[in-house]
Amino acid sequence: MFIRSIPLISAALALALGSAAMARDLTDMIGRTVTVPDEIATVATHGSVPVINGFVMATGNGDKIASNLPPRFINSGRWVYQTVFAPQIPDSPQIHDAEGNPDLEAILTLGPDMALTFARDVADLLEANGIPTVVLRVQTPDDVKAAVALLGEMFGNDTIGADYAAWFDGTLAEVESRLAAAPARPKVLYLNPGNMTQPHLVAEWWITAAGGDSVTNDGRK
């Protein structure tokens, strides 16, 4: 009887090992541990959706974006290239309300394999409802490269991070070399006129990298 049971035991072990391989853990950009499936066919993005979508597209996975732009981005007319790189976006479900908040019922109906956001509270809400969610945090050039590397790992491509970092650094170096012969840097004010704030810390380095002198760049971290 023991000999006869060996194939059954082997089959059970194989099944168990196969199931265990279906998920893996990643650490997102705020230190959360997220269990993600090995195969990711659909991704929902929340919050600053065009920016997050851009990171997904940078890894070559724009076709996996399964949600539409929030209404405020659709109506602005500024994000037409989102549909060039991911033509399915306009026909994808709307998972935000008119104010841009996540529509939980629509998200659960969509049932994406993964979700991406910049907001911890959104991630906690979706995780509590069974949707694994990675939080991105992008404020510096190193963060940009780290975000692409993290998403590459999430999608199962461990080399895209290094490839992207090389391209990113090379592009900035070329821009810097051309700016060396440019005249004085123009002063630049980047702000949200609604509340008179500079809304993105990341703008302090992108303005400088592009050849400008940000008037709000006072060394803040």
N, C-alpha and C positions, 0 to 999 in steps of 0.2 A: 504493500500500500504506500510505503514511503517513496519507493521508486516511481510509482505512478503519479504521485503528487508533485514530483519535481517540476514537470512542465507547467503545472498550474501555478506553482510558486514563482517560477521564472516569469510567466506571463504577468502575474500580479506585480512583481517587482518592476518589470518593464513598463507597465501601465503607470505605476506610481512615479517612476523616474520621468516618464514622458510628461505627466501632469505637472511635476515640479519644474520642468524646463519651460513651461508655458508662461511663467512670470519671473520677473527679476526686479531688483531694487535699485533705484537711482536716488542720489541726493540732489535736490533742486537748489536754486540759487539763494535760498534763505535757510538752508540746512534741514529741510524736511525730507524724510525718507518716503519715497513714492514707489509703490509696486506697480510696474507697468507690464502689459502683455508683450510677449516676444514679437507677435505680429500685430502691427498697427495699421489698420486700413482707413480709419477716419479720425479726424482731430477737430475739436471745437475750440474756438478762440474767443476770449472774453476781455472786455475793457478797451485798451488801446489796440484794437483789432488790426488795423493796417500795419502797425509796427510789428506786432507778433507774427502776423502772416508773413511779413518780410523775412523773418528769421526762419520760418518753416520753408519758404521758397529758397532761401540760401542753401538749405541742405538738400535741395532737389526733390522736396516732397510736397510741393504746392498742390498737387492733384489730390492730396489726402485731406485738405481743408474742407470740412463738411458743413460749415455754417456761413451765413451771409454776413455782410458788414452791418453793424448797428445803423439804425435809421439816420443818425446825424452824419455819418460818414457817407452813406448812399446819397443823401441830399446835397452834400457839399460840392460834389463834382470834382474834388481834388484827387480822387483815388482811382482814376480810370485804369491805371496800370495794374491794379490788383486783378482785374478781370483779364488782362493780357497774359499774366503769368499763371493765373488760376481761373480759367474760363467758366468753371462750374459755380463760382461764388454767387453770381446773381440769381441762379436758380436753386440755391441752397436754402434751407429753412432759416427763418429769422428767430434767433434765440435771445434777443434783447428786447426790453420794452422801450417805449418812446423816450425814456430818460437814459437809456443805455444800461440799465440794470439787468442782470441775468434773469431770464424767464425760465424758472426751474422746470415747469411743466413741459415747455418746448424742448428743453435740453434733455430731459428724461425720455421724451418721445423720440428724439433724434438718436439717443443712446450711443454717443461716440466712444471709441476705444480709449481716447485720452482727451484731456482738456488742458489748455494753456492760458495763463493769466499773469498779470503783474500784481494782483491783489490777494493778500493772504486770506481775507474774509471770504472771497469768492471761492478760493481753493478749499477752504474748510467746509463751506456749504456743499460743494460738489462732491468732495470726498465722503461726507456724511451720507450722501445719497448714492454712493457706489460708483462714482466716476473718478478714476485716478487723475489727479491734476498736478501739473508741474508749475511752480511759480518762477518766473524769470525776474531778474533785477539788473537793469542795465543803466549805468551811470558813467562808466569810463570806457576807454578803448579796450582794456582787458576784459571788461564785462561783456562787450560785444562778441569778442572771440570766444569767451567762455560759454556764452549762450548758444552759439552755433555748435560748439563742441558738445554741449549737453544734449541738444536736440539731435545731433548726429548719433550720439550714443543711444538716445531714446529710440530712434528709428532703426538702429542696428548697423550704423555706419561709423565705426570708430576712427576712420581716417579723415573724415571731412573736416574735423576741427583743425587739424594741422594744416590741411590744404587751404582752408579758408584763412587761417591766421597768416600764412605766407603771402596770400594774395592781398589781404588787408594791409599788412605792414608794408608790402611792396608798393601798393597804391598810395599810401600816405607818404612814403619816402619820395615817390616821384612828384607828388604835388608839392612837397616841401622844397624839393630841389628847384622846381620851376618858380616858386614864390620867392626864392632867394634873390632873384633879379628884379622883383616887382617893386614899385614905388611904396611909399608909406602905407601901412595897413589902414583901411577905413574903420572908423568906430561903428560898432553895431549894437543896437538895442533889440533884444529878443524878449517879448513880454506877452502876457495875457492882458489885453486892455480892459477886460471885465473886472479884474481885481488888482491890476497893477502889480503883478508878480512875474518873475521869470519862472515859467512852469517846469522847465526841465534842466536839471543840473548837467545832463549830458551835453546840453547846448554850449556850455562853456568851453568844452574842448573841440566840438565840431566847428564852431565859429573860428577858433584859433587855427585849427587844421586847414580850414578853407581860405585862410589869409586875412581874417578880420581881427579886430580888437574889441572883445566884448566889454561893454562898459559896466556890466554887473559882475565881472570876474574879479572878485576881491580875495581870492585864495580860499574861499569856503570849501569845505569838504562835503 
